[in-house]
């Protein structure tokens, strides 16, 4: 009888541990269910426009947004529409797994860290929106930033960051402002702030950054090497499925043309800006925690670097907002960059063994739970317009 009682207690223990931390455990479960629903929905809603992104390659010579298509062309003569879904699903799941590893390493899941996990992992800005924007390459920047936070810091670290940055820009040149500023801030935290640094290291870092800069300049100012009709015919020849819609102008549009299109659409997008501001405000517990984390960084120069980094990341997004009008994407990716920078801040804060500040003060419990449930219920932010 006693043995049976012990077995029953052990059998109930996992659920009991889950239940003791409710409602936060339930929020994680609901977020996972929402993500599963998004995957099921996208399975029957293949993105035709993003299909063309995988068909562009270096067949005629160098052009922007063509690296992934060139890699696929090495292994197959024709690309199927379904590959947009399966490739992105694999990258999405891999990025999610690495983020869980990163979160466990940086913060763990004990105590109030589950609340912090809900406000990051479950944020509509993060993985839920990454799957909504399937095929737009944004997640590759997030993936690389997580890798930079996880890999060992040794003599190869700047070289890996520099080559990875160049690869990101060749995937999509907007990564130069979208994720590379956040990657650079994180890399400086790990390579400069947390270890002895010399003049030789500075030269090494500058040289390592040159390939990404060169890739950006080439991608920005070199147009596709053949007329649009020829490129379109080639892409349709490589498509294993019908390709009725191709925005072929994206491989030819100049900076001036991008600026003119965004300016023309601003009167439509401007009234939506308060919606994005409201979504950011709903992350107030996370903002409160990051302020405490920043204040607890023991070295003033490091606090200044983090503040400068946030300003630099934000400035990059201001430039993106001016030239490209997919505002829901940009607000979402900006929030992801700040969430990833938080992990770098935690490294600086605890370098002298000081415990990381609490995330959830008891006097804010009701507000935190209310905001967390709202964010959990929001399935995405969007691509251009909110929701």
Beta strands, then each sheet from edge to edge (+ up, - down):
end
